Amino acid sequence: MEQLYTTLLAGGLVLLAAILATRAAARFGLPALLLFLALGLVIGEDGLGLHFDDAQLAQDLGTAALAVILVEGGLTTRWSDVKPLLAPSGLLATAGVAVSVVVTAAGAHLLIGLPWQASLLLGAVVSSTDAAAVFSVLRTLPVPRRVSGMLEAESGFNDAPTVILVLLFSTVPLEFHPLEVAGDVLYELGAGAVIGLLVGRAGAWVLHRVALPASGLYPVAMFGLGVVAFAASGAVDASGFLAAFLSGLVLANSGLPHRASVRSFAEGLGWLAQIGLFVLLGLLITPHELLPELLPALVVGLVLLLVARPLSVLVSLLPFRVPLREQAFVSWAGLRGAVPIVLATFPVVAGVPGSDRVLNVVFVLVAVFTLVQGPGLLGLARALGLVRADAAREIQVEVAPLDVLDAELLTVSVPPGSQLHYVMLRELRLPDPSAITLIIRGGTSFVPEPGTRLRTGDDLLIMTTAGARTATEHRLRAVSRRGRMAHWFGEDGAPD
């Protein structure tokens, strides 16, 4: 038990430190993932001395965390944003990845002398944009939704083909049969997509017809369905990452209740997965081994950023009428994060020669180029004319106002026999600042006036504050029991 308490204390302190780092990152315009990685390095072998070198465990936990992040990405993505962008996003996630792998691998082989297998591995690992990085950065920028939606959909889709390529290039000895590889890719993507869509549709059908006893169970159920889609796909050798994202996307856009709480729960769990993942990956790396790989990582990163990524975007978006300025932004905003580092552990576990160097190069590349790309996205968008200099960020309308006011939204139904029937709103005399904002009557809703009379069967939406909630509930019960003169009868509305 003493060891358990010590572990929980250390984990809690690391979590709180990561949350504070997130606040600092937002204040100074830095990507939060870099501070999480730095936190892992600080408490690691060359810092506070915590030794961790289990690549297999890092791969397993990292894969599970990526599944959570992709489910969160699906649950927080609007179908209306990605629906018209499925074709370009799909090409970016497939043809774009292929172009990027070939160009980056050629650069790594010719410029820093990596063997072809290690070069192909490096190209495949860094060709996937990171869902966590893209979601966390782009959703705070006032760029057009067609641009951010394309990048978000790409980051949700491209993990699947990238994982397939990394596993292919991690075989020893390396054997490449194009037709067999194409068949495997089509099966894994197709089966993963079908499983994800089926789990999402089936889950939505059930949740529409089964009323759960607590609203907090809805986000738990949706996350559970996303994990089921991920695991079921993996069990049949299909793409679990694609299934996880698609199942979350279907569930979030099926008109299920409590969307605001689902979104909040998903974002919280996504942040927890990101923090744990980045700190773990920071622990896995030995800092003193990174310095010799700084120059190779910069060379490969420049090839990726200035040649491979722009060429992959140009080829993928050629069939579509996407303006060049938007293509330039999509090229620069292809952020890397935890996904490449997790994928770089696959060849280490498989014992591929040179895989340790690939892991170190990928770590340095991600850290340096995230620091270069992330903070400059808003300035680039303004320079390209995608946003005005004074443009506001997209507002969140679901929960922020209630949080700011410490407010609560109550729902009340007028039951048969209630003395609320035919009482005018002004006669209710609800305590300030409580107010009935909407009445639903006979399947239609309207905004009431002070002279509006309540009727049996009405559903009332009442905005109040935490401090006034108890008094509001007491007043409603009192009038329901004894009518508008309840006070004169000594009725205070206390619950039974």
C-alpha positions as CSV (number, residue, x, y, z in Angstrom):
1,M,0.0,0.0,0.0
2,E,2.9,2.4,0.7
3,Q,4.2,1.9,-2.8
4,L,0.7,2.5,-4.2
5,Y,0.4,5.7,-2.3
6,T,3.8,6.9,-3.5
7,T,3.0,6.0,-7.1
8,L,-0.4,7.8,-6.9
9,L,1.2,10.8,-5.3
10,A,3.9,11.0,-8.0
11,G,1.3,10.5,-10.8
12,G,-1.0,13.2,-9.3
13,L,1.9,15.7,-9.0
14,V,3.0,15.0,-12.6
15,L,-0.6,15.5,-13.8
16,L,-1.0,18.8,-12.0
17,A,2.4,20.0,-13.3
18,A,1.3,19.1,-16.8
19,I,-2.0,21.1,-16.4
20,L,0.0,24.1,-15.2
21,A,2.3,23.6,-18.2
22,T,-0.8,23.7,-20.5
23,R,-1.8,27.0,-18.9
24,A,1.8,28.4,-19.4
25,A,1.9,27.1,-23.0
26,A,-1.4,28.9,-23.9
27,R,-0.2,32.1,-22.3
28,F,3.1,32.2,-24.2
29,G,1.8,30.7,-27.5
30,L,3.8,27.4,-27.2
31,P,2.5,24.0,-28.1
32,A,1.5,22.2,-24.9
33,L,2.9,18.8,-26.1
34,L,6.4,20.2,-26.1
35,L,6.1,21.0,-22.4
36,F,4.7,17.5,-21.7
37,L,7.7,15.9,-23.5
38,A,10.0,18.2,-21.5
39,L,8.3,17.2,-18.3
40,G,9.0,13.5,-19.2
41,L,12.7,14.4,-19.9
42,V,13.0,16.3,-16.6
43,I,11.8,13.4,-14.5
44,G,13.7,10.8,-16.6
45,E,17.1,9.2,-16.5
46,D,19.2,12.4,-17.1
47,G,16.9,14.5,-14.9
48,L,15.5,13.3,-11.6
49,G,16.8,9.8,-12.4
50,L,13.6,7.8,-13.2
51,H,14.8,5.0,-15.5
52,F,12.4,3.8,-18.2
53,D,13.5,2.0,-21.3
54,D,10.6,-0.5,-22.0
55,A,9.8,0.2,-25.6
56,Q,7.2,-2.6,-25.7
57,L,5.3,-1.1,-22.8
58,A,5.6,2.4,-24.3
59,Q,4.2,1.0,-27.6
60,D,1.3,-0.7,-25.9
61,L,0.3,2.3,-23.7
62,G,0.9,4.7,-26.6
63,T,-1.4,2.7,-28.9
64,A,-4.1,2.7,-26.2
65,A,-3.7,6.4,-25.7
66,L,-3.9,7.1,-29.4
67,A,-7.1,5.2,-29.6
68,V,-8.6,7.4,-26.8
69,I,-7.4,10.5,-28.6
70,L,-8.9,9.4,-31.9
71,V,-12.3,8.6,-30.2
72,E,-12.2,12.0,-28.7
73,G,-11.4,13.5,-32.1
74,G,-14.4,11.8,-33.6
75,L,-16.7,12.8,-30.7
76,T,-15.7,16.5,-31.0
77,T,-15.9,16.7,-34.8
78,R,-19.0,18.1,-36.6
79,W,-20.1,16.0,-39.5
80,S,-21.2,19.1,-41.4
81,D,-17.5,20.3,-41.3
82,V,-15.9,17.2,-42.7
83,K,-18.7,15.9,-45.0
84,P,-17.8,18.0,-48.0
85,L,-14.1,17.4,-47.4
86,L,-14.0,13.6,-47.3
87,A,-12.6,13.2,-50.8
88,P,-9.6,15.6,-50.4
89,S,-9.0,14.5,-46.8
90,G,-9.0,10.8,-48.0
91,L,-6.5,11.5,-50.7
92,L,-4.3,13.4,-48.3
93,A,-4.4,10.5,-45.9
94,T,-3.5,7.9,-48.6
95,A,-1.9,9.2,-51.7
96,G,-0.4,12.1,-49.8
97,V,1.1,9.8,-47.2
98,A,2.6,7.6,-50.0
99,V,4.2,10.7,-51.7
100,S,5.5,12.0,-48.4
101,V,7.1,8.6,-47.5
102,V,8.9,8.2,-50.8
103,V,10.3,11.8,-50.9
104,T,11.3,11.8,-47.2
105,A,12.9,8.4,-47.4
106,A,14.9,9.4,-50.4
107,G,16.1,12.5,-48.6
108,A,17.1,10.6,-45.5
109,H,19.0,8.0,-47.6
110,L,20.8,10.5,-49.8
111,L,21.5,13.3,-47.3
112,I,22.2,11.6,-43.9
113,G,23.2,8.1,-45.2
114,L,20.5,6.0,-43.5
115,P,20.1,2.5,-45.0
116,W,17.0,2.1,-47.2
117,Q,15.0,0.2,-44.7
118,A,15.6,2.7,-41.9
119,S,15.0,5.5,-44.4
120,L,11.6,4.0,-45.4
121,L,10.7,3.6,-41.8
122,L,11.6,7.2,-41.0
123,G,9.6,8.4,-44.0
124,A,6.6,6.4,-43.0
125,V,6.8,7.4,-39.3
126,V,6.9,11.1,-39.9
127,S,4.4,11.2,-42.8
128,S,1.4,11.0,-40.5
129,T,0.0,14.2,-39.0
130,D,-0.9,14.0,-35.4
131,A,-4.6,14.2,-34.4
132,A,-3.9,15.5,-30.9
133,A,-1.7,18.3,-32.1
134,V,-4.0,19.3,-35.0
135,F,-7.1,19.3,-32.9
136,S,-5.6,21.2,-30.0
137,V,-4.0,23.9,-32.2
138,L,-6.4,24.4,-35.1
139,R,-9.6,24.6,-33.0
140,T,-8.2,27.8,-31.4
141,L,-7.5,29.5,-34.7
142,P,-10.0,31.6,-36.7
143,V,-9.2,29.9,-40.0
144,P,-12.0,28.9,-42.4
145,R,-13.7,25.7,-41.4
146,R,-13.1,24.1,-44.8
147,V,-9.4,24.4,-44.1
148,S,-9.3,23.3,-40.5
149,G,-11.9,20.6,-41.3
150,M,-9.7,19.2,-44.0
151,L,-6.7,19.0,-41.7
152,E,-8.8,17.5,-38.8
153,A,-10.2,14.8,-41.1
154,E,-6.8,14.0,-42.6
155,S,-5.3,13.6,-39.1
156,G,-8.1,11.3,-38.1
157,F,-7.8,9.2,-41.3
158,N,-4.0,9.0,-42.0
159,D,-2.9,7.1,-38.9
160,A,-4.4,3.9,-40.4
161,P,-2.3,3.7,-43.7
162,T,0.8,5.0,-41.8
163,V,0.6,2.2,-39.2
164,I,0.3,-0.3,-42.1
165,L,3.4,1.0,-43.8
166,V,5.4,1.1,-40.5
167,L,4.5,-2.5,-39.8
168,L,5.4,-3.5,-43.3
169,F,8.8,-1.8,-43.2
170,S,9.5,-3.3,-39.7
171,T,9.8,-6.8,-41.0
172,V,13.2,-8.4,-41.0
173,P,14.3,-9.2,-43.6
174,L,12.3,-6.6,-45.5
175,E,10.2,-8.0,-48.3
176,F,8.0,-5.9,-50.5
177,H,5.2,-7.3,-52.8
178,P,3.2,-4.4,-54.2
179,L,0.0,-6.3,-55.0
180,E,0.0,-8.0,-51.6
181,V,0.6,-4.7,-49.8
182,A,-2.2,-3.0,-51.8
183,G,-4.6,-5.8,-50.9
184,D,-3.7,-5.6,-47.2
185,V,-4.1,-1.8,-47.2
186,L,-7.5,-2.0,-48.9
187,Y,-8.7,-4.7,-46.5
188,E,-7.5,-3.0,-43.3
189,L,-8.9,0.4,-44.3
190,G,-12.2,-1.0,-45.7
191,A,-12.8,-3.4,-42.8
192,G,-11.9,-0.8,-40.2
193,A,-14.2,1.8,-41.8
194,V,-17.1,-0.7,-41.9
195,I,-16.6,-1.8,-38.3
196,G,-16.4,1.8,-37.1
197,L,-19.5,2.8,-38.9
198,L,-21.5,-0.2,-37.8
199,V,-20.5,0.2,-34.1
200,G,-21.3,3.9,-34.3
201,R,-24.7,3.3,-35.9
202,A,-25.6,0.4,-33.7
203,G,-24.6,2.3,-30.5
204,A,-26.6,5.3,-31.6
205,W,-29.7,3.2,-32.3
206,V,-29.5,1.6,-28.8
207,L,-28.8,4.8,-26.9
208,H,-31.7,6.5,-28.7
209,R,-34.0,3.8,-27.3
210,V,-32.6,3.1,-23.9
211,A,-32.8,5.9,-21.3
212,L,-29.8,5.7,-19.1
213,P,-30.3,6.5,-15.4
214,A,-27.8,9.3,-15.3
215,S,-26.6,11.8,-17.9
216,G,-23.0,11.1,-17.0
217,L,-23.3,7.6,-18.4
218,Y,-23.9,8.8,-22.0
219,P,-20.3,10.0,-22.5
220,V,-19.0,6.9,-20.8
221,A,-21.1,4.7,-23.1
222,M,-19.9,6.5,-26.2
223,F,-16.3,6.2,-25.3
224,G,-16.9,2.5,-24.5
225,L,-18.3,2.0,-28.0
226,G,-15.3,3.7,-29.5
227,V,-13.0,1.4,-27.6
228,V,-15.1,-1.6,-28.7
229,A,-14.7,-0.5,-32.4
230,F,-11.0,-0.1,-32.0
231,A,-10.5,-3.5,-30.3
232,A,-12.9,-5.3,-32.6
233,S,-11.1,-4.0,-35.7
234,G,-7.7,-4.9,-34.3
235,A,-9.0,-8.5,-33.5
236,V,-9.6,-9.1,-37.2
237,D,-6.4,-7.3,-38.4
238,A,-8.3,-4.2,-39.6
239,S,-7.5,-0.6,-38.8
240,G,-8.5,0.1,-35.2
241,F,-7.5,3.7,-35.4
242,L,-9.8,4.4,-38.3
243,A,-12.7,2.5,-36.6
244,A,-12.2,4.4,-33.4
245,F,-12.4,7.8,-35.2
246,L,-15.4,6.9,-37.3
247,S,-17.4,5.4,-34.5
248,G,-16.9,8.5,-32.4
249,L,-17.8,10.7,-35.4
250,V,-21.1,8.8,-36.0
251,L,-22.1,8.8,-32.4
252,A,-21.4,12.5,-31.9
253,N,-23.5,13.4,-34.9
254,S,-26.5,11.1,-34.3
255,G,-28.6,13.6,-32.3
256,L,-28.0,11.8,-29.0
257,P,-28.8,13.8,-25.8
258,H,-26.3,15.5,-23.5
259,R,-23.9,16.5,-26.3
260,A,-22.4,19.3,-24.2
261,S,-21.5,16.8,-21.4
262,V,-20.2,14.3,-23.9
263,R,-17.9,16.9,-25.5
264,S,-16.6,18.0,-22.1
265,F,-15.9,14.4,-21.0
266,A,-14.3,13.6,-24.3
267,E,-12.0,16.6,-24.2
268,G,-11.0,15.9,-20.6
269,L,-10.2,12.2,-21.3
270,G,-8.4,13.3,-24.5
271,W,-6.2,15.7,-22.5
272,L,-5.5,13.0,-19.9
273,A,-4.4,10.6,-22.7
274,Q,-2.2,13.3,-24.3
275,I,-0.5,14.2,-21.0
276,G,0.2,10.6,-20.1
277,L,1.4,9.7,-23.6
278,F,3.8,12.6,-24.0
279,V,5.2,12.3,-20.5
280,L,5.7,8.6,-21.1
281,L,7.5,9.2,-24.4
282,G,9.7,11.9,-22.8
283,L,10.7,9.2,-20.2
284,L,11.5,6.7,-22.9
285,I,14.1,9.0,-24.5
286,T,17.6,9.5,-23.1
287,P,18.5,13.2,-23.6
288,H,22.3,12.8,-23.9
289,E,21.7,10.6,-27.0
290,L,19.7,13.3,-28.8
291,L,22.4,15.8,-29.4
292,P,24.3,13.8,-32.2
293,E,21.0,13.5,-34.0
294,L,20.1,17.2,-34.0
295,L,21.6,17.9,-37.5
296,P,20.2,14.8,-39.2
297,A,16.8,15.6,-37.7
298,L,16.9,19.1,-39.0
299,V,17.9,17.9,-42.5
300,V,15.1,15.3,-42.6
301,G,12.6,17.8,-41.1
302,L,13.4,20.4,-43.8
303,V,13.0,17.8,-46.5
304,L,9.6,16.9,-45.0
305,L,8.4,20.5,-44.4
306,L,9.7,22.1,-47.6
307,V,9.5,19.3,-50.2
308,A,7.7,16.2,-49.2
309,R,4.6,17.7,-47.4
310,P,4.0,20.5,-50.1
311,L,4.4,18.0,-52.9
312,S,2.0,15.5,-51.2
313,V,-0.6,18.3,-50.7
314,L,-0.2,19.5,-54.3
315,V,-0.6,16.0,-55.7
316,S,-3.5,15.1,-53.4
317,L,-5.5,18.3,-54.0
318,L,-4.9,18.5,-57.7
319,P,-8.3,17.1,-58.6
320,F,-10.0,19.8,-56.4
321,R,-10.3,23.5,-56.8
322,V,-8.4,24.4,-53.7
323,P,-6.7,27.8,-53.8
324,L,-2.9,27.8,-53.6
325,R,-2.9,29.9,-50.4
326,E,-5.1,27.3,-48.7
327,Q,-2.8,24.5,-50.0
328,A,0.2,26.5,-48.6
329,F,-1.5,26.6,-45.1
330,V,-2.4,22.9,-45.2
331,S,1.2,22.1,-46.1
332,W,2.6,24.1,-43.2
333,A,-0.1,23.0,-40.7
334,G,0.7,19.3,-41.0
335,L,1.7,19.1,-37.4
336,R,3.6,16.1,-36.0
337,G,3.2,15.0,-32.3
338,A,2.9,11.8,-30.4
339,V,1.9,9.6,-33.3
340,P,5.3,9.6,-35.0
341,I,7.1,8.9,-31.7
342,V,4.8,6.0,-30.9
343,L,5.2,4.6,-34.4
344,A,8.9,4.9,-34.0
345,T,8.8,2.3,-31.2
346,F,7.4,-0.4,-33.5
347,P,10.7,-1.1,-35.3
348,V,12.6,-0.8,-32.0
349,V,10.4,-3.6,-30.6
350,A,10.8,-5.6,-33.8
351,G,14.6,-5.3,-33.6
352,V,15.1,-3.5,-36.9
353,P,18.7,-2.5,-37.4
354,G,19.1,1.3,-36.9
355,S,15.7,1.7,-35.3
356,D,17.1,3.3,-32.1
357,R,18.6,6.1,-34.2
358,V,15.3,6.5,-36.1
359,L,13.5,6.9,-32.7
360,N,15.9,9.6,-31.6
361,V,15.8,11.4,-35.0
362,V,12.0,11.4,-34.9
363,F,11.9,12.7,-31.3
364,V,14.2,15.7,-32.2
365,L,12.3,16.4,-35.4
366,V,8.9,16.5,-33.7
367,A,10.2,18.7,-30.9
368,V,12.0,21.2,-33.1
369,F,9.4,21.5,-35.9
370,T,6.4,21.6,-33.7
371,L,8.1,24.6,-32.0
372,V,8.7,26.1,-35.5
373,Q,5.3,25.3,-37.1
374,G,2.8,25.7,-34.2
375,P,3.3,29.2,-33.0
376,G,3.5,30.6,-36.5
377,L,0.2,29.3,-37.8
378,L,-1.9,32.3,-37.0
379,G,0.6,34.7,-38.5
380,L,0.8,32.5,-41.6
381,A,-3.0,32.4,-41.9
382,R,-3.1,36.2,-41.8
383,A,-0.3,36.6,-44.3
384,L,-2.1,34.3,-46.7
385,G,-5.3,36.3,-46.3
386,L,-7.2,33.4,-44.7
387,V,-8.2,35.5,-41.7
388,R,-8.5,39.2,-41.0
389,A,-6.0,40.7,-38.6
390,D,-8.8,41.4,-36.1
391,A,-10.6,38.1,-36.6
392,A,-12.0,36.6,-33.5
393,R,-11.6,32.9,-32.6
394,E,-14.6,30.6,-33.0
395,I,-16.8,30.9,-29.9
396,Q,-18.0,27.9,-27.9
397,V,-21.7,28.2,-27.3
398,E,-22.5,25.0,-25.4
399,V,-21.1,25.4,-22.0
400,A,-18.9,28.5,-21.6
401,P,-21.6,31.1,-20.7
402,L,-23.0,28.8,-17.9
403,D,-19.5,28.2,-16.5
404,V,-18.7,31.9,-16.5
405,L,-22.0,32.9,-14.7
406,D,-21.9,29.9,-12.4
407,A,-25.4,29.3,-13.9
408,E,-27.6,26.2,-14.2
409,L,-30.4,25.3,-16.5
410,L,-33.4,23.7,-14.8
411,T,-36.2,21.7,-16.6
412,V,-39.6,21.6,-14.9
413,S,-42.8,19.9,-16.2
414,V,-46.3,21.0,-15.0
415,P,-48.0,17.7,-14.0
416,P,-51.7,17.1,-13.9
417,G,-53.4,18.6,-10.8
418,S,-50.6,21.1,-10.2
419,Q,-51.6,24.5,-9.0
420,L,-49.1,25.9,-11.5
421,H,-51.8,25.6,-14.1
422,Y,-53.1,29.0,-15.2
423,V,-50.5,30.9,-13.1
424,M,-49.0,33.9,-14.9
425,L,-45.2,34.2,-15.0
426,R,-45.3,37.5,-13.1
427,E,-47.2,35.8,-10.3
428,L,-44.5,33.2,-9.8
429,R,-42.2,35.8,-8.3
430,L,-39.1,33.6,-8.8
431,P,-36.0,34.9,-6.9
432,D,-33.6,37.0,-8.9
433,P,-31.9,36.3,-11.3
434,S,-33.9,33.2,-12.1
435,A,-36.1,33.4,-15.2
436,I,-38.2,31.1,-17.4
437,T,-36.5,31.4,-20.7
438,L,-38.5,29.0,-22.8
439,I,-41.8,27.1,-22.6
440,I,-42.4,23.9,-24.7
441,R,-46.2,23.3,-25.2
442,G,-47.7,20.8,-27.5
443,G,-44.5,20.0,-29.3
444,T,-43.7,23.7,-30.0
445,S,-41.5,26.1,-28.1
446,F,-41.9,29.9,-27.5
447,V,-40.3,32.6,-25.4
448,P,-42.9,33.6,-22.7
449,E,-43.9,37.1,-21.6
450,P,-44.7,38.2,-18.0
451,G,-48.4,37.8,-18.8
452,T,-48.0,34.2,-20.2
453,R,-50.1,31.7,-18.2
454,L,-48.7,28.2,-17.5
455,R,-50.7,25.1,-18.5
456,T,-50.7,21.5,-17.5
457,G,-48.2,19.6,-19.6
458,D,-45.9,22.6,-20.2
459,D,-42.1,22.0,-20.0
460,L,-40.3,24.9,-18.6
461,L,-36.6,25.8,-19.1
462,I,-35.4,28.0,-16.2
463,M,-32.1,29.8,-16.1
464,T,-30.8,30.4,-12.6
465,T,-27.6,30.5,-10.6
466,A,-26.1,28.1,-8.2
467,G,-26.8,30.4,-5.3
468,A,-30.5,31.0,-6.3
469,R,-31.3,27.4,-7.3
470,T,-32.6,26.2,-3.9
471,A,-34.9,29.2,-3.4
472,T,-36.2,28.8,-7.0
473,E,-37.0,25.1,-6.5
474,H,-38.7,25.9,-3.2
475,R,-40.9,28.6,-4.8
476,L,-41.9,26.3,-7.7
477,R,-42.9,23.5,-5.4
478,A,-44.8,25.9,-3.2
479,V,-46.9,27.3,-6.0
480,S,-47.4,23.8,-7.5
481,R,-48.9,22.7,-4.1
482,R,-50.9,25.7,-3.0
483,G,-51.1,28.1,-6.0
484,R,-50.1,31.7,-6.4
485,M,-51.0,32.5,-2.7
486,A,-48.8,29.8,-1.3
487,H,-46.9,32.2,0.9
488,W,-50.0,33.2,2.7
489,F,-50.8,29.6,3.5
490,G,-47.4,29.1,5.1
491,E,-46.1,26.9,2.3
492,D,-42.4,27.3,1.8
493,G,-41.9,24.5,-0.8
494,A,-39.4,22.4,1.2
495,P,-38.9,19.0,-0.4
496,D,-40.8,16.1,1.2
